[in-house]
Amino acid sequence: MNVAVFDLETNGMAGASAVSASSIVFDTGGAILDVFNRFYLPSERIDPQAVRVHGLTLERLAALREHIPSTPYFAEDWPDLLDFWEKWSVGGVVVHNLSFDAAFLPEIAQSAVRWWCSMKGLTAYCAIPKRFGRAFKWPRLGEAADVVCNGPNALSPPEAAASIENSVGEGFAQPHVSLFDCFELYRVVSRVYLHHRDLIKFEPFTVPFCPPSRQKAGAAYVAAESVSREDPFISDVLAYEQKVRSVISNK
């Protein structure tokens, strides 16, 4: 069975636009089969708080879209994502914080695949205590990666994944774009699938779809000339994508 990991970067909370979408498909031996990685314009004003997290300003989105073209808005492009998963016969999709990301997909898209939330599914395994009480907190993706991949009780990766991780390396200076988070999730899931397959339970899942509001001031397209070609963020993102694509099996 092939597995996909999926991550979005958004222009805010539910009801905002998705500004990038990434998915990595891999087989149960850890070999990466294909990568989906696209950037989109928001249909509302850019949210400065969201930009502080992922760095995707309107100018950078415009520049990245020149190199990685797609339809302008994720709300129009999600059928391509479903086609991508169908092409690779994906048996399940893993998302960290599934309830949040799934709400950016229409219910028909949510119903097309089976899902597993790694955030909730790895809570007991990571066993990160809450500040008060005995219950464990939901691990952030970085925390899950520390436990599963890097900590004293880290799980060994599948042979294919070990080679891929060595080729891709540690990442780059902007760690919160969707492809980087997807690769981190791939590292986690490939290990868990190898050692603790029983933890991964792919099931149907739906939450109410929260489409982006078009009532707000729309985002005007930014002319390419206004984007600095010296912006290291853009070159880092493109270089990282090239690294990840270089390890695709049977290209």
Solvent accessible surface area in square Angstrom, and as a share of the most:
residue,aa,sasa,rsa
1,M,98,0.44
2,N,30,0.15
3,V,0,0.00
4,A,0,0.00
5,V,0,0.00
6,F,1,0.00
7,D,22,0.11
8,L,10,0.05
9,E,16,0.07
10,T,13,0.08
11,N,5,0.03
12,G,14,0.13
13,M,145,0.65
14,A,61,0.47
15,G,22,0.21
16,A,9,0.07
17,S,5,0.03
18,A,5,0.04
19,V,0,0.00
20,S,0,0.00
21,A,0,0.00
22,S,0,0.00
23,S,0,0.00
24,I,0,0.00
25,V,0,0.00
26,F,3,0.01
27,D,43,0.22
28,T,55,0.32
29,G,42,0.40
30,G,1,0.01
31,A,18,0.14
32,I,0,0.00
33,L,22,0.11
34,D,24,0.12
35,V,6,0.04
36,F,8,0.03
37,N,4,0.02
38,R,59,0.22
39,F,3,0.01
40,Y,0,0.00
41,L,12,0.06
42,P,0,0.00
43,S,5,0.03
44,E,7,0.03
45,R,179,0.65
46,I,56,0.28
47,D,42,0.22
48,P,86,0.54
49,Q,128,0.57
50,A,12,0.09
51,V,29,0.16
52,R,176,0.64
53,V,91,0.52
54,H,7,0.03
55,G,11,0.10
56,L,0,0.00
57,T,38,0.22
58,L,30,0.15
59,E,77,0.34
60,R,59,0.21
61,L,0,0.00
62,A,1,0.00
63,A,1,0.00
64,L,0,0.00
65,R,31,0.11
66,E,82,0.37
67,H,105,0.47
68,I,22,0.11
69,P,102,0.64
70,S,27,0.18
71,T,57,0.33
72,P,55,0.35
73,Y,46,0.17
74,F,8,0.03
75,A,39,0.30
76,E,91,0.41
77,D,3,0.02
78,W,45,0.16
79,P,58,0.37
80,D,62,0.32
81,L,0,0.00
82,L,30,0.15
83,D,81,0.42
84,F,19,0.08
85,W,3,0.01
86,E,134,0.60
87,K,139,0.59
88,W,66,0.23
89,S,85,0.55
90,V,22,0.13
91,G,19,0.18
92,G,0,0.00
93,V,0,0.00
94,V,0,0.00
95,V,0,0.00
96,H,23,0.10
97,N,56,0.28
98,L,6,0.03
99,S,48,0.31
100,F,54,0.23
101,D,7,0.04
102,A,1,0.00
103,A,10,0.08
104,F,10,0.04
105,L,0,0.00
106,P,19,0.12
107,E,77,0.35
108,I,128,0.65
109,A,0,0.00
110,Q,0,0.00
111,S,77,0.50
112,A,62,0.48
113,V,23,0.13
114,R,110,0.40
115,W,5,0.02
116,W,17,0.06
117,C,16,0.10
118,S,0,0.00
119,M,19,0.08
120,K,97,0.41
121,G,26,0.25
122,L,0,0.00
123,T,22,0.13
124,A,77,0.60
125,Y,68,0.26
126,C,11,0.07
127,A,42,0.33
128,I,36,0.18
129,P,92,0.58
130,K,98,0.42
131,R,216,0.79
132,F,167,0.70
133,G,66,0.63
134,R,235,0.86
135,A,61,0.47
136,F,89,0.37
137,K,54,0.23
138,W,138,0.48
139,P,0,0.00
140,R,160,0.58
141,L,29,0.14
142,G,44,0.43
143,E,33,0.15
144,A,1,0.00
145,A,1,0.01
146,D,80,0.42
147,V,42,0.24
148,V,0,0.00
149,C,14,0.08
150,N,90,0.46
151,G,22,0.22
152,P,140,0.88
153,N,123,0.63
154,A,40,0.31
155,L,25,0.12
156,S,63,0.41
157,P,38,0.24
158,P,9,0.06
159,E,157,0.70
160,A,33,0.26
161,A,0,0.00
162,A,43,0.33
163,S,71,0.46
164,I,13,0.06
165,E,28,0.12
166,N,129,0.66
167,S,67,0.43
168,V,0,0.00
169,G,37,0.35
170,E,171,0.77
171,G,21,0.21
172,F,41,0.17
173,A,77,0.59
174,Q,61,0.27
175,P,52,0.33
176,H,94,0.42
177,V,3,0.02
178,S,1,0.01
179,L,6,0.03
180,F,29,0.12
181,D,23,0.12
182,C,0,0.00
183,F,6,0.02
184,E,29,0.13
185,L,3,0.02
186,Y,0,0.00
187,R,36,0.13
188,V,0,0.00
189,V,0,0.00
190,S,3,0.02
191,R,11,0.04
192,V,1,0.00
193,Y,31,0.12
194,L,92,0.46
195,H,76,0.34
196,H,61,0.27
197,R,95,0.35
198,D,100,0.52
199,L,50,0.25
200,I,5,0.02
201,K,123,0.52
202,F,14,0.06
203,E,99,0.44
204,P,113,0.71
205,F,58,0.24
206,T,75,0.43
207,V,28,0.16
208,P,104,0.65
209,F,55,0.23
210,C,42,0.25
211,P,76,0.48
212,P,25,0.16
213,S,35,0.23
214,R,124,0.45
215,Q,169,0.75
216,K,114,0.48
217,A,46,0.36
218,G,58,0.56
219,A,19,0.15
220,A,78,0.61
221,Y,129,0.49
222,V,22,0.13
223,A,55,0.42
224,A,19,0.14
225,E,157,0.70
226,S,69,0.45
227,V,10,0.06
228,S,64,0.42
229,R,148,0.54
230,E,148,0.66
231,D,24,0.12
232,P,91,0.57
233,F,3,0.01
234,I,16,0.08
235,S,63,0.41
236,D,43,0.22
237,V,5,0.03
238,L,40,0.20
239,A,51,0.39
240,Y,6,0.02
241,E,18,0.08
242,Q,133,0.59
243,K,90,0.38
244,V,0,0.00
245,R,81,0.30
246,S,66,0.42
247,V,23,0.13
248,I,22,0.11
249,S,35,0.23
250,N,152,0.78
251,K,169,0.72
